[in-house]
Amino acid sequence: MVDEQAPFLRRLRLPEWRGTTRQRLGLMYNGAIALQLLSIALVAVHEMLDRWQPGGNDMLLVMALGLQVAVATSLLGFRTILITHHNHEQHMRADSEAARRRTAELFAMTDMLQAAETNEEAGAVLMVTARRLLGGHGAALYVLNNSRDRLDLARQWDLPDGYVAPDSLAPSHCWALKRGKAHVNAPVEGGLCCSHHGGDNAVLEIPMMAGGQVQGLLVLARSDAPVALAGGEELANLRHLGTALADSMSLALSNIALRDRLRTQSLRDSLTGLYNRRYMEDTLERLIALSQRSGNPTAVIMIDLDNFKELNDSYGHAKGDAVLRDVAAQIVGALRPTDVVCRYGGEEIIAILPDCALADAVAKAEQIRLRVLGVTDIQGCPVSASLGVAAMPETSVRGEELIPDADASLYLAKASGKNCVFAAERVTSGLTVARVTDKT
């Protein structure tokens, strides 16, 4: 309405008065009233003069008629400007209300993202909000993996037919990530496209940055347009809302990654990647309670590297750290995914084997011993381990006896020449240990 009436207003050649629209409308209205009063005065003067001299004052009537035409023109302009102003205010109120709703949606999304604990939960929040704010557009969410060498597809929704989002993409192949700015892939228009983009669909890619680091990538495409992305105005609006969504999501992804790192640091040993002692104590307590309730056995293997201090003194602490990492990897590789391997302290490692009898635990300990011996060839220095095994209820009646019994067996393995496995035995007279393997 505003655009249709603008040429008419320009044809009126109204003066550009200074002041607010309300003041200008007031001046026009007062001017129309003044012209109307002047027209009435001219008619009255004509009547008076016509009584004195009939038929000689028609010029006053012509002037009065001209004033009436001016009044009508002024009122028409007044009405047009008033309607234009009213429509403009309605348009502004509609825009303001839409902006308020968008802001409320973004605040609600940010609040929900603060409660998201995983990337999957954060992606679900983003999908719901994007469908409300970007109706008619689909999206694909990519999240940087732990190795930070690629982005994996975390979630996709409402993408147009013919467009297939790749399962993963490399940051070096994406212009949006390399530039740190939104980028449009529009093959039909002959624009510069990322190497991972396929098909003829136009998409808008928005990088997710937080703390100066890439967190992910948001890809937007119009659901009902097989090729074109959007018009200029719609694309600008899409960039604005898409960037707002990406900014909120990037902070959420950064917080989730930070919480995961803190959780990992609180549960795992930084050198070997094994669980730490605190996690071991909590897990052992829980597994013992389950074992006592179900009657299933639980075994513990204590592992201690032989002559580790001499190895550090002879080859250096860097070599000692490398040996510990390789030994940890060998132990984890020999056990089941349900078994728990922890660094007990120094060069001591403990493995908790739920639902494992003593004989099976001893056999597993022997496998571990042989795998640790294999690290010798990998690192080029002598590596061996002594192991002690205990199991509940076969060797330990109470849960708090498991680790002391395994430790006592380990001590005897050390005293017997190292590089061997000893298993504890529980008898009525007390604790005895049985040698399982001879030193090799």
Disulfide bonds with the S-S distance in Angstrom:
none
